[in-house]
């Protein structure tokens, strides 16, 4: 009797009615390739492994030519048959499998949603795949660098933080959004702003530049005073450290619509750091700097001379603490600030002053001083740090 040949499994296909974008197809190909390598290793009785680029400071370098942070070539090998790495290896495959399921179904979920989607007790054991959220988040970042895909391409999103208003019309999943008619709340910038979701058309943008402010409270003042209308700009905020969706949106507006970007931030080490991340990228996301960093962004925020220059009261000064001083000294040593004389002078003056200033301190002059005097004057005089 002839032996039955094992049935060949058909390659997994998207659910009926799901249309994959070219980006989806590329991401699925990368995910499938990851699985195929596991199968190939098993068939040849070899130890399955993945080499994940190291997301550490020692593996990040600043490119003066490009003006952005880039990842180096250092990698960490993660093996299945190494007891110290087996759990992390299996979690990596589990996250990759969950992301492929999302793409196949044409759906997206939050980081928290994926955590619960993958969290379960392993059969025959008392151990969970994940116990806490950050265990899953770390693996998601590993999968991003492993596949050279940002999480948005894996159909994952974070909480929306940030808004936009101004003379621009965009298309969001087929819906026309006129950002000049969004009321007091503005258009909430989504976590996923890739071209398949958000369409930008130069013909539908009349703005001349982008003004990005650090906090939503300051953004409200600019919006209420119709700064974007008077000065023909796009006004954005990122609720402090801007999330990836906001940074990616700024990058697209700058590169696709050729709009300069000016950042209104606090005069403190954290405002400097936010500017650094917008301009050069972040260490943790160095592999994505080319899609997020904006080397041409200008710092239009408060300066260490503004207490005297704007004749502010001493009551608005906030004393530096030891953490502030330490952080300022770290930032001064960043390669992209280290050789810039004006930035070194700025940081050293703040340390000498031993106090910091928030943008809101300008309210002590007048409720609309920041929108009617401070920013217009800085723009007119081209008085910014680069």
N, C-alpha and C positions, 0 to 999 in steps of 0.2 A: 504494500500500500504506500502510495506516494506521500511524502511528508507535506503537511500543509505549510504553505509559506505564511509567515506572519504578515498581517495586514499593515501596510504602510499608513502612518498617520498623515492626514492631510494638514497642510500648514494652517495655523490658526488664521482666521479672517475676521474682519470687523463685523459687528452686528449688522443685520439687515437695515438699510436706510442710513447708515453712518457713512458720511463722505469724509475721507481723510484728506487733509491738506498735504502739500508737498513736504512741509515741515514735520507733520505727523508721520508720514511714510518714512522719512529719514530717521526719526526717533525710534519707530518700531523696528526698523532694520538694525539699529544699534542695540536695542534690547534683545532682539532675536539672536543677534550675533553673540551676545553675552551668554545666552542660554546654550547656544550651539557649542560654545567652547567648553562648557561643563559636560555636555554629552560626549564630545570628542575625547575629553580627558578620561571619562568613565570607561569608554569603549577600549581605550588603550591602557587601562589600569594605571593611570597617572593621577597624581594629586591635583585636583582642581584648584585653581588659584586665580586671583585678580590682582593687578598692579594698580594701585590707586595713587594718583599724584598727591604729594604731601601738601596739606594746607597749613603750612607753618611759616613764620616770619623768615626762617632761614632758607626757605624755598621760594621766596618772593624777591623780585628785583625791580628797580625803577628804571624804565627806559627813557633816558633824556631825549632821544630822538622822537619817540611817540608821545612822551609826556604822560605816560600811564604806568601803573603797576602791572607786572607780568609774572606768571608762575615759572619757576625753574623746571628742571628735568627730574628732580628727586621724586622717587615713588616708594610706597610702602606695599610690600607683598602680603596679601591676605590669603591664607591657605585653609582648605577644609579639614585636612588631616593633621592640623596643629591644634592641640587642645586649647591653647591660649587664644587662638584666632577663629576657631570653628563657629562660635556663636555669632561673631561679627560677620563672618563669611555668609552664613545662612540668612542673617538679617538683610545683608546686601541683596541676595537673590530674592528675598521675600518682597522688599521694597520695589525692586525692578519688576517683579511679577505683578504687583499691585498697580504700578504705573502703566504697564502694558494693558491691563484690564480696563483702566480708565480710558485710554486712547481708543481701544477697540470698541468701547461703548459710546464713544463720542461725548464723554462727560468729564467734568472737573470736580475736584474736591479740595477742601482746605487741608493744611498740614495736620490739623487736629482730626479731620475726617479720615485721612489715610491712616493715622495712628489707630483709630478705632476699627477701621476696615481690616487691618492686619493683626490687631491684638487678639490673641486667643491662647488658650492653654494647650501646650503640645501634647498630643495623644500619648497616653501611657506614661506621662510624667506630670509633675506638679509645677512645672516651670512655664512661664508665659513667654511669648515671642518678644513682647515689649512690656515693661512695667510702667514707665513714665514717658511723657511726650518727648523730652530732649534726647532720649535714646533713639527714637525714630527720626527726629530732626537731623541728628548727626549723620545717620546712614543716608538720609535723603541728599545731604550735601556731598557725601562720598559718591553716590550714584551720579550726581550732576557732573562732578569732575571726571569720573570714570568714563562717562559717555560723551563728555564735552557738550552737555545739554543743560540749559538753565531749567529750573523747576517748572517754569511756565510751559516749557515744551513737554514736560512730563505730565501736564494737565493738573498741576498743583498750584494753589494760590494761598497767599497770606491775607490777613485782615486788611481791608482798605483803610488807608490813612493818607489823607491829602486831598486837595481840591484845586480846581482850576476855573478861571473866569477870564473872558477877554474876547477880542475881535477875531474869532476863529470858529469855523464850523467843521465838525468831525463826524464820522460815521462809526457808530458803536454797534456791532453785530446787526447791521442793516438799518439801525435807527439813526436819523439825522439829529445831531445835537448842536444847537447854536449856543456856544459858551458865552455869548453876550446877553442871553436871555435865561439865565439860570438862577436869578433871584439872589437872596442873601446867602444861601448855602453853597452856591457854585456847583460845578460838575464834579462829582466824586470820582477821583482818578482810580480806576480799578487796579487790581493786582496784576492782571494779565493784559498787557497793552500791545501785544504783538500785531503785526500787520493783518493777520487773519481775523483779529478782533476789532482793532481800531484802525480805521483808514484815515490818512492825512492827505489833503489835497492842497498844494501851494496856491491854487486859484481861489481857495476858500479861506485863506488866512490873510487878513489885512494888517496884522500886528507887526511892529517893527523890532520888538525885542521881548524877552521873558524876564520878569522880575520874580525871583524865587525868595520867599521869606521863610524864616525858620519855623514860626509857630502859627497855629490857626488863629490865635487871638489877635496877633498883629495883622494877619491876612484879612481879618474882618474889618479892621480899620481902613486898610487900603481899598477893600471892596466897597465899604459903605461910602467912602469918599470918592468913589468912581475913579480912582487913580488910573486904572487900566483904560478907561474911556478917554480921560484927559490927555494921557501920554501914549495912547495907542499901543498897548502892550498886552501880553498874556501874564496873568498873575497866578502864581502857584504857591502852595505850601506843602510841607511833608510832616507836620506834627512833630517837629524836632528832627532827629535823625531820619531822613527820608527813607521810606521803604523802597524795595526794589522796583515796584510798579511806578512810583513817582520818578525815580532815577532813570528808569528806562524810557518813560514818557519824555522827560527833559532831553535825554540823549536823542530821541527821535525828532523832537521839535527842532533841536539845534542842528542836527545833521541833515534831515530831510527838508526842512523849511528854511534852513540857513539863518536862524534867529540867534543873535547873541544872548548870553545869559548873565544876569547880575544877581548876586546873592546878598540879601539883607539878613545878617546874622548877629548874634550877640558878641560883644567884646569879651570873650572868655575862652579858655582852652577848648571847650566843647563846641563853641561856634567855629573856632579855627578847624577843629577836627571834622565837623560837618562839611565845611568848605573843602577840606582835603579829600574827603570821600567822594564828593560830587565831582571834583576836578581830576583826581588821579585814580580813584577807585579805592577799594578796601582790600586789606590783606586776605580776609576770608573769602572774598569773591574775585581775587586777582585773575582767575581764569576767565572771568567775564568782563574785564575792564574794557575791552574793545566794544562791548555793546552797552556799557553803562557810563564809563568815565567821560568827562567833558573837559579836556585840557584847556580850552579857551574860556572857561567860566571865570568871571571876575568877582572879587570880594568887595561888596559895597556896604558891608556892615559897619557897626560902630567901631571906632578906633580909640586907642589909648589917649589920644589928644582931645577927645570930644568933651571931656569934662570942662576944659578951659575954652575950647573952640566954640562950643554951643552954650557956654556960660550956664552949666547945670549946677544945681545945688549939691553940696556935699552929702546931703541926705540920700541921694540915689546910689551912692557907692556901696558895693558889696565886697567885703573883705575876702581876699583869697585865703583858702585853707591849704593845708599841706598837700592834699590830693590835687588841687588846682595847680600848685607850683610844680609838682612832680610831672603832671601831664603837660604843662607848658614847656618844660625842659625837654621832654620826650619829642614833642612836636617840632621844636626848634632843630632837632637832630634828624628829622625826616630828610632824605636826600633831596626832595623837591622843594624844601624850604631852606635847607642848610646853606645854599649858595646864593640865596636871594637877600640882598642887603636890606631892602625895605621890610621884608618879613622878619628878619632878625631884629631890626630896630623896633618893630611893632611888639614882638613878643617880649623883648628885654624891657621896653618901657612899661608894659603891663606888669611885669614882675617887679620893677622898681616902684611903680605906683602902689603895688600890693592891694589893688582892688580891681574889680571887673564891673562892666556896665551891661545892662540888658537893653534891648531896643525899646522896651516899654518905658525906660527912664526918660525918654524924650517927651513923654506925656506931661512931665513936670513943667515943660515950657508951654505947651498948648496941646489940646487933645489931638489936633491934626498936624502938629509940627513935623512929624516924620514923613507924612504924605505931601505936605504943601511946601515944606522948606528943605528938610534934611536930604531926602533922596533926590528931589529935582536939582538941588545945587550940586550934589556929588556927580550926578549924571552930566549936567551942563559943563562942569569943570573936568570931567573924566578923571575924577579923584577916586581911584579904586586901587586895590592891591591885586597883583596877578601872580 
